[in-house]
C-alpha cells in the first residue's frame, strides 16, 4: 500500500502562472514549485543551446549573439525567482508579497 507523506497544496502566484504558461507549463496544486521551475530552467537551457548552435551554423552574425541571449533571458524572467517565491504569500524574506497598487500607507 502506497502512502502519501505530504498532502501540501501549492498555490502559485498568478503572475508566475501566466509566465510559465507561455512556455507550455501548467503546474497544478500538487506540483512542487521546484519541479515546475526545473522544467522551465531545462527549457531555457535547451533554447540557449539551440541559439548557440544556430550561431555556430552562421544563421546570424556572432555580433548579434549577446543581444539574442539577453532577449531570451528576458523571456524567461520568471527564473529570477527562487522556487518558493513562485507561491502565493512568499517573498525572499518570507513575508507577504507587497501589492504594488496599494500605495504607501504611512
ABEGO torsion letter per residue (X at the ends): XBBBABABBBBBBAAAAAAAAAAGBBBBAABBAAAAAAAAAAAAAAAAAAAAAAAAAGABBAAAAAAAAAAAAAAAAAAABBAAAABBGBBAAGBBBBBAAAEBBX
